[in-house]
């Protein structure tokens, strides 16, 4: 795992640390908080997606996948779990999205929460 995803880099947002290039798009790393009020936040240097679903039979993972798709403006079918099926830290592969556009979209999602 690149150092950018392992620790805090001064001057780099959590969204920028969470996104890296993938085979046909990007990989997005998020921490999933199940049984929560849905939304986005930052905890330390990690990007967090909160979902209402319980972590049972992949329900929380699927809701997180749909949340990533919504924020990035892509169809849910273009977002696939890459790593972390049984972990709260998930990496999703998203086809057809650039690192810059994914980072900007995730920053807007977090900023929208900060302003409310």
N, C-alpha and C positions, 0 to 999 in steps of 0.2 A: 504494500500500500504506500503511495507517495507520502512524503512528509507533510504535505499540505493537508491531508486528511487525518493525520495523526495528532497534530498539535496546533496551537494557535500561532498564526503568523501575524506579526504586527502590521496594521494597516490593511489587512485583507479581511473582507466580510465573511461571515459564516456561509453565505450562499456561494461565494467564490471558492471557498474551500470544499464545498460539497459537490461541486460540478467538475468533471474532468472529461476529456475526450474518450469516446467509445468507438467501436467498430464502424457503425453507421450513424452515429449521433453522439450522445453523451451518456455518461454514467452519473447518476445523482444519488448521493449518500444522505440518508435521513435517519433520525432517531424517531421511532414510532411510539407514541404514548396512547395506549388503548384506554377505553372507558373514560374518555375526556370530552370536553366541549370541542367540537371540530374547529381546527384553525392551524395557524403556523406561528412559530416562535423560534427564538434562539436561546439555547441554554449553554452558557460558556461560549465555546466556539463551535457548537454543533447546531445544525438546522434541525428543528423538531416539527413533525407533523402530528397534530393531535386528532384522534379519530374516536367516534362514539362506539364503534364495534368492540366487542370483547376479543381477546386473543384466542379464539376457539376456531379450529378448523380453517384457519387462514382468513377469517373475516376481517380482522384488523389490517392484515397485509393487503387484502383486496381493496379496502377502503382507502388505505394510504396510496396504493397504485392509482386509484381514480383521482385522488386529490392532487397527486403529482401531474397527472394528465390535464386536469382542469387548469392548474396554474400555468402550465407550459403551453396550453392552447392546442393540445393534440388529442386525437381519439384515444380512449383508454386501451385499445388494442395495440397501440404503438409503444406502450409502457409495459415492460416485462421485468419480473423480479430476476435480478442477476445473481444476487447473493444475500443470504440472511433469512432464509425461510423460518427458522426457529429462533432468531435473534431479534431484539428490538431495534438493532441497527441494521438497516436494509440498504441495499444498493440496487437501484432500478436502472435498466438500460432503456433509453428513449431514442427511437429512430427518427432521423430527419430534423434534428434540432441542433443548433450550434451551441458551443460553450458560452459565447457572449449572450445569445438570446435567452438561454436557460438561466444563466446567472442573473440577468436583468429581471426576468419574470419572477424568480424566487425572491430577489431583493424587494420587488414591489409587493409581493405577498406578505413578507415580514414587516415592511414599512406600513402597510395598511393596518396591521394589527397594532403596531406601535402608536399610530395616530388615533386609534379608537379608544 
